[in-house]
Every structure is written in structure tokens, then in C-alpha cells.
Amino acid sequence: MMETLFSRLKPGLRLDLGSYTFEAEAIKEFARKFDPQPFHLDEDAAERSHFGKLCASGWHCCAIFMKLNVANGDAALRNATGWSGPLPERGPSPGLRDLKWRRPTYAGDTLSYSMTLKEARESQSRPGWGLLQSDIEATNQDSEIVMRFISTVFIRTD
């Protein structure tokens, strides 16, 4: 039987997806489009809020995870598994759960994103497909966990 990438996906496998620095203008631009809260839009308003200074939307932190996952995920997967063959088709995500924003991301903070595999199992309802469940984590420059959630995605097993 031919080895597949799926057979190399074991719990504990970690993918480092890269880092992103949240600059004030990018925080405000995202907030204007998607999350127009005063503490994301204006330094003075942010100082008067419970955050104390300008901070990024939690959804901005999530969007940057997806940006880095798309940009760097394939290379990180190859690096972590040593896989050199074609990468299997990936399907939709049935969702995420347990999303937690543990601390604010302030202007100037740099978050590093990682994905650690919790489980890889064959789908019971879709032959030829598996489900990957991973812990997604973003840590700031002080190694503090800023965001965490559990993600599930379909992947071809053959």
C-alpha cells in the first residue's frame, strides 16, 4: 500500500504559520470595515475604554490566522511531515469551537500563529476523506497566549 500524507498526520504535529505585527492603521482599517468599535478606531476613545489603548478586533486576529494559514500552511505542513509528494485536496471546515480571546492585541504587538494537530481520523460518512482537528493558537511577543480555538477541516485520505 502506498504511503499517504494522511498516514503521517499524528497528534502533536505542530505547524508554525508565521507572525504578523498589528500596526495602528491596519487595526483601524479592519475595524472600519468589519468591527467599528471605538477602541478599535480611535486612540483617544481606546484610552478611555477598559482596554486603555488602541487594540485589534479579535476577528482581525482570526482573519490573520487564515491569511497566514493560506500563505504558509502548505510549506509548514511539508516541513513538519517531511512530505514531498502532492498535497491532498482539502475540503470545507465543519467549523470551529471554543474560541477564546485571552488578552487584547495592541497596536505594535506581533502575534505568532501555530496549529497543533489533536486528531486525524477517517470520516465515517465520507469515504476517502478524513477529519483533522487542531488547536490554533496565537501568542504575542511576550509569549502570552492571545487567542485560541479548535478547528476542524476535511482532507483527502488517498
C-alpha positions in Angstrom: 0.0 0.0 0.0 1.3 3.4 -0.9 2.1 5.9 1.9 -0.1 9.0 2.0 0.3 12.3 3.8 -2.7 11.4 5.9 -0.8 8.5 7.4 1.9 10.9 8.6 -0.6 13.2 10.4 -0.2 12.3 14.1 -1.4 14.1 17.2 1.1 16.6 18.4 2.3 17.6 14.9 2.9 21.4 15.1 2.8 23.8 12.2 4.3 27.2 12.7 2.4 29.5 10.3 4.3 32.8 10.8 3.9 36.1 12.5 2.1 39.4 11.9 2.6 42.8 13.5 -0.6 44.7 14.1 0.0 48.3 13.1 -2.4 51.1 14.2 -3.6 51.9 10.7 -4.3 48.3 9.8 -6.2 47.9 13.1 -8.3 50.9 12.2 -8.8 49.9 8.6 -10.1 46.4 9.6 -12.3 48.0 12.3 -13.9 50.5 9.9 -14.9 47.6 7.6 -15.8 44.8 10.0 -15.9 45.8 13.7 -16.4 49.5 14.2 -15.9 49.7 18.0 -14.4 52.9 19.4 -11.4 51.1 21.0 -10.5 49.7 17.5 -10.9 53.0 15.7 -9.6 55.8 17.8 -6.6 56.1 20.2 -8.3 58.7 22.4 -11.5 56.6 22.7 -9.4 53.5 23.3 -7.6 55.2 26.2 -10.9 55.9 27.9 -12.1 52.3 27.4 -11.3 49.3 29.6 -8.5 48.4 27.1 -6.6 51.6 27.8 -5.1 51.9 24.3 -5.9 51.0 20.7 -6.4 47.3 20.2 -7.2 45.0 17.3 -10.5 43.3 16.9 -10.5 39.7 17.8 -11.9 39.0 14.4 -8.9 40.7 12.9 -6.7 38.2 14.9 -8.7 35.4 13.4 -8.5 36.8 9.9 -4.7 37.0 10.1 -4.6 33.3 11.2 -6.5 32.4 8.0 -4.2 34.7 5.9 -1.1 33.0 7.3 -2.6 29.6 7.0 -3.3 30.1 3.3 0.1 31.7 2.7 2.3 29.4 4.7 0.3 26.3 5.6 1.4 24.1 2.7 5.1 24.8 3.4 4.6 24.3 7.1 2.9 21.0 6.5 5.7 19.8 4.3 8.3 21.0 6.8 6.6 19.3 9.7 5.9 16.0 8.0 8.8 15.7 5.5 6.2 15.1 2.8 7.5 15.9 -0.7 4.6 14.4 -2.8 1.5 16.1 -4.0 -0.6 17.6 -1.2 -4.1 16.2 -0.9 -7.3 18.1 -1.6 -8.7 19.8 1.4 -12.4 20.3 1.9 -14.6 22.6 3.9 -14.4 23.2 7.6 -17.3 22.0 9.6 -16.5 24.8 11.9 -14.5 25.9 14.9 -15.2 25.8 18.6 -14.0 27.1 21.9 -12.8 30.4 20.5 -11.2 32.4 23.3 -9.6 35.8 23.1 -7.5 35.8 26.2 -5.9 39.2 26.1 -6.0 42.3 23.9 -3.7 42.7 20.9 -2.5 46.3 21.0 -1.0 48.4 18.2 2.6 47.3 17.7 2.0 43.8 19.1 3.4 40.9 17.0 1.4 37.6 17.1 2.9 34.3 16.1 0.4 31.7 14.9 0.6 27.9 15.2 -1.6 24.9 14.6 -1.1 21.7 16.6 -2.9 18.5 15.5 -5.1 17.0 18.1 -6.7 14.2 16.0 -6.7 12.8 12.4 -9.4 10.3 11.7 -11.1 8.9 8.7 -14.6 10.2 8.1 -17.4 7.7 8.9 -19.8 9.4 6.4 -17.5 10.4 3.5 -15.3 7.6 2.2 -11.8 8.9 1.0 -11.9 11.8 3.4 -10.6 12.4 6.9 -11.1 15.0 9.5 -8.3 16.9 11.1 -8.9 18.6 14.5 -6.3 21.2 15.5 -5.6 23.6 18.3 -5.0 27.0 16.8 -3.0 29.4 18.9 -1.7 33.0 18.6 0.9 34.2 21.1 2.3 37.7 21.4 5.9 38.9 21.6 5.9 38.2 25.3 4.9 34.5 24.7 1.4 35.2 26.2 -1.5 33.3 24.6 -3.7 35.9 23.0 -6.2 33.7 21.0 -7.0 30.0 20.9 -9.6 27.9 19.2 -10.2 24.4 17.9 -10.5 24.0 14.2 -11.8 21.0 12.2 -11.2 20.5 8.4 -11.8 17.8 5.9 -8.8 16.4 3.9 -8.5 13.6 1.4 -7.0 10.4 2.8 -5.9 8.8 -0.5 
